[in-house]
Amino acid sequence: MKQSHLFTKTRREVPSDEVAKNAQLLIRAGFVHKEMAGVYSMLPLGLRTLRKIEAIVREEMDGIGAQETRMATLHPSEPWKMTGGWDGVDVLFKLQSRTEKEYAIGQSEEEIVTPIVGEYARSYKELPLMVYQIGQKYRDELRAKSGIMRGREFGMKDMYSFHTSQEDFDRFYAIAKEAYLRVYTRTGLVAKVTEASGGSFSEKISYEFMVLTDAGEDTILYCSACDYCTNVEVAGDLKEGENCPKCGGSKLTKAVASEVGNVFDLGQRYPKALNYTYKAEDGSDYYPIMGCYGIGTTRLMGVAVETFADEKGMVWPKSIAPAQVHLIELSGGDAAVKAKADELYADLMKAGVEVLYDERDMRAGEKFADSDLIGIPLRVVVGKKTIETGQFECVRRQTGESFLLPDAAAITKDALYV
């Protein structure tokens, strides 16, 4: 993509109505556009990053046997009233149409997915069954905050599983847990699994996936010697500095973290409320055990900004960056330099490298400042020195490391895949 073709522009000034670092940087870099508090439109560069996050999530969910769907966003009110969610979920957006019928705008999909699965999976032979979707969610938050990390409209992957026994749910939960951890690893983040209350979804203990960040809304206690981690809300008498109750080998550390995923054991609550039973091997009818698994895709994007950004701008992990290379042309009107930059752009594209090509007629300092703000992993500069030496100057955004490479093949082989 040529940068001159982008309809978005970078901004030097920090948005006066934004406090969160992720929102400030994403708006300044032209990744998102704020419509109102808690609602942002994804612009071309932001959508590229979001689509990469979604692709990673999709690969991992498909890999554990889940089937992707696209469930309705506009919900009939009846199933919500049957489950108690119509009056019990305070963030639920409700609408009344001109036909005087009432509707809900989906903040979760239990009321939709349970009847769908109940129509098709009627026998124990058809369970377990896992379905998921990646789409938009809407919640009537009284105080949207933290940029794209806590909004009224946001992207989310929600998966639901149905089982014939608690043991089978526990078995699948362990599989899903590892898939979630792979998602975070692939997006460059390190997550800890914590215990927390089930909130409005379940009376049972839920599991949350937390990334340590100063922009987080949760406080956790964790052990550096093992995988023990808990939200302070359900930590009981445990305090920072006490020995880990799991391994005893280290002191517990308190940290601020941001939730990037969760798992709820819903038990039989929704199947019972919505009259979904399956036929067991002995011919009897039973309610399935149900699980809910969420990953906030836009939230994960915001957490990545908060986690990796520096004083110059965003620093995207390679796996979710909007492009792999930011190619900077510094021709100053020199036709030979321009031709060399165009040639390198074509060669990288031919090699399958995603490139943002800055061929705009601007000063070098402005281009470098934009490059730092946008945060693409590798910057490649084509200038007069390139013509003189036959080499391209490369700079890694994360470390600032600078080095020279002779051609597109070397950039693709030596610089991108490290």
One Martini backbone bead per residue (centre of mass of N, CA, C, O) as a GRO file, in nm:
protein
  418
    1MET     BB    1   0.095   0.037   0.023
    2LYS     BB    2   0.040   0.365  -0.036
    3GLN     BB    3   0.043   0.643   0.162
    4SER     BB    4  -0.095   0.845  -0.041
    5HIS     BB    5  -0.369   0.657  -0.050
    6LEU     BB    6  -0.439   0.737   0.218
    7PHE     BB    7  -0.703   0.909   0.377
    8THR     BB    8  -0.534   0.919   0.613
    9LYS     BB    9  -0.390   1.099   0.896
   10THR     BB   10  -0.167   1.234   1.087
   11ARG     BB   11  -0.111   1.346   1.431
   12ARG     BB   12   0.035   1.558   1.671
   13GLU     BB   13  -0.199   1.589   1.842
   14VAL     BB   14  -0.366   1.536   2.132
   15PRO     BB   15  -0.650   1.428   2.232
   16SER     BB   16  -0.841   1.600   2.467
   17ASP     BB   17  -1.061   1.342   2.526
   18GLU     BB   18  -0.801   1.161   2.594
   19VAL     BB   19  -0.633   0.932   2.823
   20ALA     BB   20  -0.568   0.692   2.672
   21LYS     BB   21  -0.305   0.573   2.499
   22ASN     BB   22  -0.443   0.407   2.277
   23ALA     BB   23  -0.627   0.633   2.170
   24GLN     BB   24  -0.420   0.848   2.108
   25LEU     BB   25  -0.248   0.680   1.902
   26LEU     BB   26  -0.468   0.570   1.709
   27ILE     BB   27  -0.563   0.850   1.621
   28ARG     BB   28  -0.293   0.981   1.532
   29ALA     BB   29  -0.234   0.728   1.321
   30GLY     BB   30  -0.514   0.639   1.178
   31PHE     BB   31  -0.679   0.375   1.299
   32VAL     BB   32  -0.900   0.559   1.438
   33HIS     BB   33  -1.246   0.675   1.498
   34LYS     BB   34  -1.428   0.892   1.685
   35GLU     BB   35  -1.776   0.910   1.765
   36MET     BB   36  -1.783   0.831   2.076
   37ALA     BB   37  -1.816   0.722   2.370
   38GLY     BB   38  -1.708   0.390   2.311
   39VAL     BB   39  -1.683   0.468   1.986
   40TYR     BB   40  -1.517   0.308   1.703
   41SER     BB   41  -1.362   0.338   1.402
   42MET     BB   42  -1.214   0.146   1.154
   43LEU     BB   43  -0.933   0.188   0.985
   44PRO     BB   44  -0.723   0.055   0.767
   45LEU     BB   45  -0.489  -0.004   0.972
   46GLY     BB   46  -0.666  -0.110   1.204
   47LEU     BB   47  -0.802  -0.341   1.043
   48ARG     BB   48  -0.550  -0.502   0.988
   49THR     BB   49  -0.490  -0.571   1.281
   50LEU     BB   50  -0.762  -0.695   1.357
   51ARG     BB   51  -0.756  -0.924   1.141
   52LYS     BB   52  -0.506  -1.065   1.264
   53ILE     BB   53  -0.629  -1.133   1.532
   54GLU     BB   54  -0.869  -1.294   1.419
   55ALA     BB   55  -0.698  -1.511   1.272
   56ILE     BB   56  -0.569  -1.631   1.522
   57VAL     BB   57  -0.826  -1.706   1.668
   58ARG     BB   58  -0.946  -1.884   1.446
   59GLU     BB   59  -0.721  -2.097   1.433
   60GLU     BB   60  -0.750  -2.191   1.733
   61MET     BB   61  -1.050  -2.270   1.727
   62ASP     BB   62  -1.037  -2.469   1.493
   63GLY     BB   63  -0.810  -2.651   1.633
   64ILE     BB   64  -1.046  -2.744   1.869
   65GLY     BB   65  -1.333  -2.785   1.698
   66ALA     BB   66  -1.461  -2.529   1.622
   67GLN     BB   67  -1.750  -2.354   1.492
   68GLU     BB   68  -1.828  -2.114   1.271
   69THR     BB   69  -2.031  -1.821   1.309
   70ARG     BB   70  -2.324  -1.587   1.252
   71MET     BB   71  -2.486  -1.413   1.469
   72ALA     BB   72  -2.719  -1.233   1.585
   73THR     BB   73  -2.771  -0.895   1.702
   74LEU     BB   74  -3.076  -0.903   1.679
   75HIS     BB   75  -3.297  -0.969   1.945
   76PRO     BB   76  -3.524  -1.127   2.092
   77SER     BB   77  -3.686  -1.099   2.402
   78GLU     BB   78  -3.779  -1.380   2.499
   79PRO     BB   79  -3.512  -1.527   2.589
   80TRP     BB   80  -3.435  -1.305   2.795
   81LYS     BB   81  -3.687  -1.353   2.975
   82MET     BB   82  -3.635  -1.657   3.035
   83THR     BB   83  -3.338  -1.598   3.178
   84GLY     BB   84  -3.345  -1.284   3.307
   85GLY     BB   85  -3.181  -1.068   3.128
   86TRP     BB   86  -3.374  -0.830   3.074
   87ASP     BB   87  -3.351  -0.739   3.398
   88GLY     BB   88  -3.044  -0.848   3.487
   89VAL     BB   89  -2.899  -0.680   3.252
   90ASP     BB   90  -2.768  -0.357   3.267
   91VAL     BB   91  -2.616  -0.347   2.959
   92LEU     BB   92  -2.874  -0.374   2.797
   93PHE     BB   93  -2.992  -0.318   2.492
   94LYS     BB   94  -3.309  -0.162   2.410
   95LEU     BB   95  -3.591  -0.214   2.186
   96GLN     BB   96  -3.860  -0.045   2.001
   97SER     BB   97  -4.076  -0.092   1.766
   98ARG     BB   98  -4.338  -0.006   1.552
   99THR     BB   99  -4.473  -0.297   1.639
  100GLU     BB  100  -4.409  -0.321   1.965
  101LYS     BB  101  -4.159  -0.471   1.970
  102GLU     BB  102  -3.896  -0.635   2.141
  103TYR     BB  103  -3.537  -0.571   2.171
  104ALA     BB  104  -3.199  -0.686   2.148
  105ILE     BB  105  -2.860  -0.607   2.181
  106GLY     BB  106  -2.585  -0.785   2.162
  107GLN     BB  107  -2.372  -0.884   2.452
  108SER     BB  108  -2.454  -1.182   2.400
  109GLU     BB  109  -2.533  -1.550   2.297
  110GLU     BB  110  -2.699  -1.750   2.474
  111GLU     BB  111  -2.999  -1.688   2.365
  112ILE     BB  112  -2.913  -1.799   2.071
  113VAL     BB  113  -2.732  -2.061   2.080
  114THR     BB  114  -2.910  -2.260   2.236
  115PRO     BB  115  -3.142  -2.296   2.026
  116ILE     BB  116  -2.967  -2.380   1.793
  117VAL     BB  117  -2.838  -2.634   1.918
  118GLY     BB  118  -3.113  -2.760   2.012
  119GLU     BB  119  -3.208  -2.825   1.712
  120TYR     BB  120  -2.950  -3.031   1.642
  121ALA     BB  121  -2.846  -3.138   1.937
  122ARG     BB  122  -3.029  -3.433   2.051
  123SER     BB  123  -2.769  -3.611   2.105
  124TYR     BB  124  -2.501  -3.755   2.258
  125LYS     BB  125  -2.354  -3.799   1.977
  126GLU     BB  126  -2.343  -3.460   1.933
  127LEU     BB  127  -2.157  -3.469   2.184
  128PRO     BB  128  -1.965  -3.238   2.175
  129LEU     BB  129  -2.012  -2.872   2.120
  130MET     BB  130  -1.855  -2.606   1.920
  131VAL     BB  131  -1.916  -2.251   1.905
  132TYR     BB  132  -1.846  -1.948   1.703
  133GLN     BB  133  -1.768  -1.589   1.703
  134ILE     BB  134  -1.690  -1.283   1.509
  135GLY     BB  135  -1.779  -0.962   1.650
  136GLN     BB  136  -2.019  -0.751   1.761
  137LYS     BB  137  -2.070  -0.551   2.059
  138TYR     BB  138  -2.323  -0.438   2.312
  139ARG     BB  139  -2.289  -0.190   2.583
  140ASP     BB  140  -2.441  -0.003   2.856
  141GLU     BB  141  -2.221   0.194   2.954
  142LEU     BB  142  -2.184   0.446   3.179
  143ARG     BB  143  -1.843   0.431   3.155
  144ALA     BB  144  -1.655   0.481   2.917
  145LYS     BB  145  -1.314   0.350   2.878
  146SER     BB  146  -0.993   0.300   2.766
  147GLY     BB  147  -1.091   0.322   2.493
  148ILE     BB  148  -1.084   0.009   2.326
  149MET     BB  149  -1.106  -0.154   2.614
  150ARG     BB  150  -1.394   0.015   2.696
  151GLY     BB  151  -1.700  -0.023   2.542
  152ARG     BB  152  -2.010  -0.013   2.362
  153GLU     BB  153  -1.839  -0.096   2.109
  154PHE     BB  154  -1.714  -0.426   2.010
  155GLY     BB  155  -1.484  -0.676   1.971
  156MET     BB  156  -1.563  -1.043   1.951
  157LYS     BB  157  -1.499  -1.364   2.085
  158ASP     BB  158  -1.751  -1.622   2.102
  159MET     BB  159  -1.780  -1.927   2.288
  160TYR     BB  160  -1.963  -2.248   2.283
  161SER     BB  161  -2.029  -2.524   2.503
  162PHE     BB  162  -2.143  -2.878   2.490
  163HIS     BB  163  -2.227  -3.122   2.752
  164THR     BB  164  -2.273  -3.438   2.932
  165SER     BB  165  -2.044  -3.333   3.139
  166GLN     BB  166  -1.826  -3.205   3.365
  167GLU     BB  167  -1.577  -3.361   3.269
  168ASP     BB  168  -1.592  -3.265   2.974
  169PHE     BB  169  -1.563  -2.969   3.032
  170ASP     BB  170  -1.288  -2.984   3.175
  171ARG     BB  171  -1.140  -3.099   2.934
  172PHE     BB  172  -1.198  -2.857   2.740
  173TYR     BB  173  -1.089  -2.627   2.907
  174ALA     BB  174  -0.789  -2.713   2.887
  175ILE     BB  175  -0.779  -2.673   2.580
  176ALA     BB  176  -0.871  -2.375   2.568
  177LYS     BB  177  -0.652  -2.257   2.743
  178GLU     BB  178  -0.415  -2.319   2.548
  179ALA     BB  179  -0.530  -2.160   2.310
  180TYR     BB  180  -0.528  -1.887   2.446
  181LEU     BB  181  -0.224  -1.874   2.507
  182ARG     BB  182  -0.148  -1.881   2.206
  183VAL     BB  183  -0.276  -1.620   2.124
  184TYR     BB  184  -0.099  -1.437   2.305
  185THR     BB  185   0.173  -1.525   2.204
  186ARG     BB  186   0.118  -1.450   1.897
  187THR     BB  187   0.063  -1.133   1.998
  188GLY     BB  188   0.306  -1.084   2.228
  189LEU     BB  189   0.176  -1.192   2.490
  190VAL     BB  190   0.141  -1.221   2.852
  191ALA     BB  191  -0.056  -1.454   3.027
  192LYS     BB  192  -0.280  -1.492   3.304
  193VAL     BB  193  -0.451  -1.720   3.511
  194THR     BB  194  -0.756  -1.648   3.673
  195GLU     BB  195  -0.956  -1.613   3.945
  196ALA     BB  196  -1.317  -1.552   3.949
  197SER     BB  197  -1.606  -1.428   3.935
  198GLY     BB  198  -1.906  -1.483   3.740
  199GLY     BB  199  -2.122  -1.294   3.785
  200SER     BB  200  -2.394  -1.276   3.564
  201PHE     BB  201  -2.329  -1.570   3.437
  202SER     BB  202  -2.216  -1.700   3.718
  203GLU     BB  203  -2.173  -1.867   4.035
  204LYS     BB  204  -1.914  -1.953   3.947
  205ILE     BB  205  -1.605  -1.990   3.881
  206SER     BB  206  -1.386  -1.805   3.692
  207TYR     BB  207  -1.175  -1.734   3.401
  208GLU     BB  208  -0.893  -1.523   3.356
  209PHE     BB  209  -0.708  -1.324   3.119
  210MET     BB  210  -0.396  -1.165   3.201
  211VAL     BB  211  -0.236  -0.849   3.144
  212LEU     BB  212   0.029  -0.669   3.218
  213THR     BB  213  -0.087  -0.331   3.299
  214ASP     BB  214  -0.133   0.004   3.383
  215ALA     BB  215  -0.427   0.005   3.221
  216GLY     BB  216  -0.567  -0.160   3.411
  217GLU     BB  217  -0.865  -0.286   3.620
  218ASP     BB  218  -0.692  -0.499   3.770
  219THR     BB  219  -0.604  -0.705   4.058
  220ILE     BB  220  -0.324  -0.917   4.121
  221LEU     BB  221  -0.201  -1.240   4.222
  222TYR     BB  222   0.136  -1.374   4.180
  223CYS     BB  223   0.354  -1.633   4.067
  224SER     BB  224   0.692  -1.677   3.949
  225ALA     BB  225   0.721  -2.010   3.990
  226CYS     BB  226   0.423  -2.031   3.886
  227ASP     BB  227   0.069  -2.035   3.774
  228TYR     BB  228  -0.028  -1.867   3.999
  229CYS     BB  229  -0.352  -1.688   4.000
  230THR     BB  230  -0.538  -1.397   4.135
  231ASN     BB  231  -0.799  -1.222   4.215
  232VAL     BB  232  -0.854  -1.013   4.477
  233GLU     BB  233  -1.168  -1.067   4.501
  234VAL     BB  234  -1.080  -1.407   4.555
  235ALA     BB  235  -0.826  -1.418   4.774
  236GLY     BB  236  -0.905  -1.354   5.053
  237ASP     BB  237  -0.626  -1.362   5.280
  238LEU     BB  238  -0.444  -1.289   5.070
  239LYS     BB  239  -0.110  -1.150   5.032
  240GLU     BB  240   0.135  -0.965   4.971
  241GLY     BB  241   0.431  -1.172   5.034
  242GLU     BB  242   0.318  -1.434   5.038
  243ASN     BB  243   0.301  -1.749   5.002
  244CYS     BB  244   0.242  -1.974   4.780
  245PRO     BB  245  -0.030  -2.201   4.779
  246LYS     BB  246   0.092  -2.403   4.560
  247CYS     BB  247   0.434  -2.403   4.595
  248GLY     BB  248   0.599  -2.211   4.814
  249GLY     BB  249   0.852  -2.072   4.629
  250SER     BB  250   0.700  -1.786   4.649
  251LYS     BB  251   0.610  -1.466   4.636
  252LEU     BB  252   0.355  -1.259   4.618
  253THR     BB  253   0.239  -1.051   4.351
  254LYS     BB  254   0.136  -0.732   4.276
  255ALA     BB  255  -0.091  -0.635   3.999
  256VAL     BB  256  -0.171  -0.476   3.710
  257ALA     BB  257  -0.451  -0.565   3.491
  258SER     BB  258  -0.580  -0.703   3.180
  259GLU     BB  259  -0.853  -0.823   3.034
  260VAL     BB  260  -0.849  -1.077   2.742
  261GLY     BB  261  -1.022  -1.310   2.888
  262ASN     BB  262  -1.279  -1.581   2.924
  263VAL     BB  263  -1.438  -1.827   3.154
  264PHE     BB  264  -1.756  -2.002   3.174
  265ASP     BB  265  -1.948  -2.194   3.396
  266LEU     BB  266  -2.295  -2.247   3.324
  267GLY     BB  267  -2.401  -2.511   3.315
  268GLN     BB  268  -2.776  -2.537   3.306
  269ARG     BB  269  -2.914  -2.261   3.283
  270TYR     BB  270  -2.991  -2.223   2.975
  271PRO     BB  271  -3.119  -2.494   2.901
  272LYS     BB  272  -3.345  -2.468   3.112
  273ALA     BB  273  -3.467  -2.189   3.024
  274LEU     BB  274  -3.475  -2.306   2.696
  275ASN     BB  275  -3.544  -2.612   2.664
  276TYR     BB  276  -3.266  -2.797   2.651
  277THR     BB  277  -3.243  -3.130   2.531
  278TYR     BB  278  -3.101  -3.455   2.548
  279LYS     BB  279  -3.037  -3.782   2.440
  280ALA     BB  280  -2.949  -4.043   2.602
  281GLU     BB  281  -2.845  -4.368   2.602
  282ASP     BB  282  -3.108  -4.445   2.796
  283GLY     BB  283  -3.340  -4.221   2.684
  284SER     BB  284  -3.295  -3.980   2.841
  285ASP     BB  285  -3.340  -3.650   2.957
  286TYR     BB  286  -3.095  -3.379   2.926
  287TYR     BB  287  -2.896  -3.131   3.039
  288PRO     BB  288  -2.650  -2.950   2.938
  289ILE     BB  289  -2.331  -2.846   2.959
  290MET     BB  290  -2.206  -2.504   2.978
  291GLY     BB  291  -1.985  -2.287   2.788
  292CYS     BB  292  -1.788  -1.976   2.806
  293TYR     BB  293  -1.579  -1.790   2.554
  294GLY     BB  294  -1.372  -1.496   2.570
  295ILE     BB  295  -1.250  -1.243   2.324
  296GLY     BB  296  -1.119  -0.927   2.299
  297THR     BB  297  -1.012  -0.789   2.011
  298THR     BB  298  -0.997  -0.483   2.063
  299ARG     BB  299  -0.875  -0.507   2.343
  300LEU     BB  300  -0.615  -0.645   2.254
  301MET     BB  301  -0.520  -0.409   2.082
  302GLY     BB  302  -0.502  -0.204   2.316
  303VAL     BB  303  -0.304  -0.365   2.493
  304ALA     BB  304  -0.071  -0.365   2.292
  305VAL     BB  305  -0.026  -0.066   2.298
  306GLU     BB  306   0.022  -0.034   2.606
  307THR     BB  307   0.265  -0.242   2.622
  308PHE     BB  308   0.465  -0.131   2.361
  309ALA     BB  309   0.478   0.155   2.384
  310ASP     BB  310   0.632   0.466   2.338
  311GLU     BB  311   0.730   0.800   2.308
  312LYS     BB  312   0.680   0.778   1.977
  313GLY     BB  313   0.480   0.516   1.989
  314MET     BB  314   0.408   0.245   1.832
  315VAL     BB  315   0.469  -0.130   1.888
  316TRP     BB  316   0.440  -0.385   1.681
  317PRO     BB  317   0.391  -0.687   1.648
  318LYS     BB  318   0.443  -0.876   1.375
  319SER     BB  319   0.163  -1.042   1.374
  320ILE     BB  320  -0.022  -0.740   1.401
  321ALA     BB  321   0.075  -0.570   1.193
  322PRO     BB  322  -0.018  -0.380   0.915
  323ALA     BB  323   0.291  -0.427   0.854
  324GLN     BB  324   0.630  -0.521   0.799
  325VAL     BB  325   0.701  -0.266   0.611
  326HIS     BB  326   0.858   0.061   0.612
  327LEU     BB  327   0.887   0.248   0.330
  328ILE     BB  328   1.139   0.501   0.269
  329GLU     BB  329   1.141   0.785   0.063
  330LEU     BB  330   1.454   0.993  -0.014
  331SER     BB  331   1.488   1.180  -0.296
  332GLY     BB  332   1.458   1.492  -0.348
  333GLY     BB  333   1.408   1.450  -0.679
  334ASP     BB  334   1.557   1.187  -0.733
  335ALA     BB  335   1.515   0.955  -0.980
  336ALA     BB  336   1.696   0.717  -0.883
  337VAL     BB  337   1.574   0.686  -0.602
  338LYS     BB  338   1.281   0.644  -0.687
  339ALA     BB  339   1.337   0.390  -0.860
  340LYS     BB  340   1.454   0.218  -0.628
  341ALA     BB  341   1.206   0.224  -0.446
  342ASP     BB  342   1.006   0.102  -0.649
  343GLU     BB  343   1.161  -0.162  -0.686
  344LEU     BB  344   1.150  -0.259  -0.392
  345TYR     BB  345   0.848  -0.263  -0.365
  346ALA     BB  346   0.798  -0.476  -0.587
  347ASP     BB  347   0.979  -0.701  -0.464
  348LEU     BB  348   0.833  -0.730  -0.191
  349MET     BB  349   0.554  -0.793  -0.304
  350LYS     BB  350   0.643  -1.045  -0.464
  351ALA     BB  351   0.741  -1.183  -0.179
  352GLY     BB  352   0.490  -1.120   0.030
  353VAL     BB  353   0.527  -0.836   0.147
  354GLU     BB  354   0.416  -0.610   0.372
  355VAL     BB  355   0.367  -0.268   0.256
  356LEU     BB  356   0.450   0.064   0.354
  357TYR     BB  357   0.468   0.336   0.122
  358ASP     BB  358   0.665   0.633   0.154
  359GLU     BB  359   0.610   0.869  -0.129
  360ARG     BB  360   0.601   1.134  -0.010
  361ASP     BB  361   0.627   1.497  -0.015
  362MET     BB  362   0.856   1.493   0.241
  363ARG     BB  363   1.023   1.517   0.510
  364ALA     BB  364   1.220   1.311   0.687
  365GLY     BB  365   1.120   1.378   0.977
  366GLU     BB  366   0.819   1.325   0.920
  367LYS     BB  367   0.847   1.030   0.832
  368PHE     BB  368   0.979   0.922   1.090
  369ALA     BB  369   0.756   1.007   1.287
  370ASP     BB  370   0.534   0.836   1.153
  371SER     BB  371   0.676   0.565   1.180
  372ASP     BB  372   0.688   0.563   1.490
  373LEU     BB  373   0.382   0.592   1.538
  374ILE     BB  374   0.282   0.337   1.376
  375GLY     BB  375   0.493   0.075   1.433
  376ILE     BB  376   0.649  -0.079   1.232
  377PRO     BB  377   0.897  -0.311   1.263
  378LEU     BB  378   1.024  -0.222   0.968
  379ARG     BB  379   1.266   0.003   0.842
  380VAL     BB  380   1.313   0.129   0.502
  381VAL     BB  381   1.572   0.314   0.341
  382VAL     BB  382   1.568   0.539   0.052
  383GLY     BB  383   1.863   0.698  -0.069
  384LYS     BB  384   2.152   0.828  -0.175
  385LYS     BB  385   2.322   0.606  -0.030
  386THR     BB  386   2.210   0.373  -0.192
  387ILE     BB  387   2.345   0.449  -0.461
  388GLU     BB  388   2.639   0.449  -0.348
  389THR     BB  389   2.627   0.146  -0.188
  390GLY     BB  390   2.376  -0.064  -0.240
  391GLN     BB  391   2.217   0.002   0.034
  392PHE     BB  392   1.989  -0.058   0.302
  393GLU     BB  393   1.831   0.101   0.557
  394CYS     BB  394   1.770  -0.058   0.875
  395VAL     BB  395   1.497  -0.049   1.128
  396ARG     BB  396   1.407  -0.136   1.443
  397ARG     BB  397   1.146  -0.043   1.636
  398GLN     BB  398   1.195  -0.186   1.913
  399THR     BB  399   1.534  -0.130   1.932
  400GLY     BB  400   1.688   0.059   1.699
  401GLU     BB  401   1.825  -0.114   1.510
  402SER     BB  402   2.097  -0.080   1.274
  403PHE     BB  403   2.116  -0.177   0.918
  404LEU     BB  404   2.249  -0.342   0.627
  405LEU     BB  405   2.107  -0.415   0.295
  406PRO     BB  406   2.110  -0.514  -0.054
  407ASP     BB  407   1.808  -0.653  -0.069
  408ALA     BB  408   1.502  -0.802  -0.074
  409ALA     BB  409   1.598  -1.085   0.004
  410ALA     BB  410   1.743  -0.999   0.265
  411ILE     BB  411   1.505  -0.869   0.403
  412THR     BB  412   1.323  -1.121   0.404
  413LYS     BB  413   1.533  -1.321   0.540
  414ASP     BB  414   1.699  -1.140   0.772
  415ALA     BB  415   1.477  -0.926   0.895
  416LEU     BB  416   1.184  -1.068   0.934
  417TYR     BB  417   1.308  -1.370   1.034
  418VAL     BB  418   1.381  -1.344   1.387
   0.00000   0.00000   0.00000
